[in-house]
């Protein structure tokens, strides 16, 4: 699949996805102020890579969009909440994200913190409401994966290690990145496999793909922080160095880091090629992840 | 049951409960910094009223401590996270809670926000891990109740309405209090009923009791903010007025407010008296809620 066709396919996914995100991330009974801030953050967009992975992997095993979309929205709500909290003045102190004002700049810190809290909480609500009645076992599996990926041993713990590193060597950086970025990519793959009731072997393969996509995604993120164009990336760059953060790029250099990301992507594509015909878009996504400029 | 005996019984519950809270609110794989802050916040104590309600109502319907304790811990983790976030400088800006430094004072804001995020996320993890395998349906019911009580139509939405009131009349204050405090009390009751597989009628009764306990608890909290002794209450008092918040006490006066709280408690006791012999401690708790000085 050509990159141009893939971008078209991703964009068309985003259009459908964003409608569900807007509908399911809020309830009519929420205070108006909360509804406004959720709508604002939804409209700032995003690449929607994680939900795309959920739906594509689910479809690899025969589960269609109607079945996978709620799980995909739940993952994106968690991702969005984590960006809102990471951007806060007491953490990364970012004024812009995706080229738009961050939530605490648009409203205030209290609204930003509480909007994040709402998205985090409601993502679990969405999973029980959509899968709990028909298939409680599936609902339990999804919530187990998501809560582990998002909690203190995943996303939250990774953010703490990013702010307060326990070491500046390759292993400690890899541990932090696995927790902060990797676990949610793995969870996206696992979600697809759970929704598609994949076999044990297929499940393992999907976890591997999620891991590889997550690792390469994070390396490219670090590279873009060094060489990226702020206008294209949509957020402040050269921040890691300013904040004294040591990244993989600092330790290995840009060339070696890119080679490492490329190796991960090749490993992902190698496994995906076993799922002939159905995995075209996931292979194109893998390539997109290392070729992207934002 | 005499108040003295009840306090003894509550204290003995707290001793057992706190051990489980400390064990289950963190995993060995969490970053050390996160483990420290979770342990700190656990050690600041608390009245543990919500988990007490969970376990007592569960036992009313034959579900013992071993079965109910994980759900009780999950509720308290949500309550603790909400206090940590409410105390932040961008919200209520409190330096002390339960007579000890608030988390952002002890560490910093980033750690406080992330510790709250971890507790919130892991409470759902705890529910799937403890009930999901044996009884996925029960696990789904618990998560549905908790996520609705804690989300934008509950706790989070209530905090937004507390910070940004949409009105200063009795109805708008009651709506805010129901969301901010009431829903989690109701959820505690619902948890007990779910764990004990209560009948539809009993379930309805328990929801009623949770609602009444929550309402009177919040009124007494507002009264203590006006007349309470900071040293006993363990946090800054006279804050609502300083922050320009209009409470029920402002609208009705202390005497009428106390009468209203008393009426709610009588209604709770009336229903509890149908569960003879087994409801002694819950009746004593109801009385404790309006007689407390902290």
Contacts between the chains, C-beta under 8 A, distances in Angstrom:
chain1	res1	chain2	res2	distance
A	26	B	152	6.5
A	27	B	151	8.0
A	27	B	152	6.3
A	27	B	153	5.4
A	29	B	152	7.9
A	29	B	153	4.2
A	29	B	157	7.5
A	30	B	152	4.1
A	30	B	153	5.9
A	30	B	157	5.5
A	31	B	152	7.5
A	31	B	157	5.0
A	31	B	160	4.8
A	31	B	161	5.3
A	31	B	164	7.6
A	31	B	166	7.1
A	32	B	166	7.4
A	33	B	160	5.7
A	33	B	164	5.5
A	34	B	152	5.2
A	34	B	156	7.3
A	34	B	157	6.0
A	34	B	160	5.3
A	38	B	152	7.9
A	85	B	113	6.0
A	85	B	114	7.5
A	85	B	117	6.5
A	88	B	109	7.8
A	88	B	110	7.7
A	88	B	113	6.8
A	90	B	108	6.8
A	90	B	109	3.6
A	90	B	110	4.6
A	90	B	113	6.7
A	91	B	110	5.0
A	91	B	113	7.5
A	108	B	90	6.8
A	109	B	88	7.8
A	109	B	90	3.6
A	110	B	88	7.7
A	110	B	90	4.6
A	110	B	91	5.0
A	110	B	160	8.0
A	110	B	163	5.6
A	111	B	160	7.3
A	113	B	85	6.0
A	113	B	88	6.8
A	113	B	90	6.7
A	113	B	91	7.5
A	113	B	113	6.3
A	114	B	85	7.5
A	114	B	156	5.3
A	114	B	159	6.0
A	114	B	160	5.5
A	116	B	117	7.7
A	117	B	85	6.5
A	117	B	116	7.7
A	117	B	117	7.8
A	117	B	120	6.8
A	117	B	156	4.9
A	118	B	151	5.7
A	118	B	152	4.1
A	118	B	156	4.6
A	118	B	157	7.4
A	120	B	117	6.8
A	120	B	120	6.0
A	120	B	121	6.6
A	121	B	120	6.6
A	121	B	147	5.5
A	121	B	150	4.9
A	121	B	151	4.1
A	121	B	152	7.5
A	121	B	156	6.5
A	122	B	147	6.8
A	122	B	151	4.8
A	122	B	152	6.2
A	124	B	124	4.9
A	124	B	143	6.0
A	124	B	147	4.6
A	125	B	143	7.9
A	125	B	144	7.0
A	125	B	147	3.7
A	125	B	148	6.0
A	125	B	151	5.8
A	128	B	140	5.3
A	128	B	143	4.9
A	128	B	144	4.5
A	128	B	147	6.7
A	129	B	144	7.0
A	132	B	140	3.8
A	132	B	143	7.6
A	132	B	144	6.4
A	133	B	140	7.8
A	136	B	136	3.8
A	136	B	137	4.8
A	136	B	139	7.2
A	136	B	140	4.6
A	137	B	136	4.8
A	139	B	136	7.2
A	139	B	140	5.4
A	140	B	128	5.2
A	140	B	132	3.8
A	140	B	133	7.8
A	140	B	136	4.6
A	140	B	139	5.4
A	140	B	140	6.8
A	143	B	124	6.0
A	143	B	125	7.9
A	143	B	127	8.0
A	143	B	128	4.9
A	143	B	132	7.6
A	143	B	143	6.3
A	144	B	125	7.1
A	144	B	128	4.5
A	144	B	129	7.0
A	144	B	132	6.4
A	147	B	121	5.5
A	147	B	122	6.8
A	147	B	124	4.6
A	147	B	125	3.7
A	147	B	128	6.7
A	148	B	125	6.1
A	150	B	121	4.9
A	151	B	27	8.0
A	151	B	118	5.8
A	151	B	121	4.1
A	151	B	122	4.8
A	151	B	125	5.8
A	152	B	26	6.5
A	152	B	27	6.3
A	152	B	29	7.8
A	152	B	30	4.0
A	152	B	31	7.5
A	152	B	34	5.2
A	152	B	38	7.9
A	152	B	118	4.1
A	152	B	121	7.5
A	152	B	122	6.2
A	153	B	27	5.4
A	153	B	29	4.2
A	153	B	30	5.9
A	156	B	34	7.3
A	156	B	114	5.3
A	156	B	117	4.9
A	156	B	118	4.6
A	156	B	121	6.5
A	157	B	29	7.5
A	157	B	30	5.5
A	157	B	31	5.0
A	157	B	34	6.0
A	157	B	118	7.4
A	159	B	114	6.0
A	160	B	31	4.8
A	160	B	33	5.7
A	160	B	34	5.3
A	160	B	110	8.0
A	160	B	111	7.3
A	160	B	114	5.5
A	161	B	31	5.3
A	163	B	110	5.6
A	164	B	31	7.6
A	164	B	33	5.5
A	166	B	31	7.1
A	166	B	32	7.4
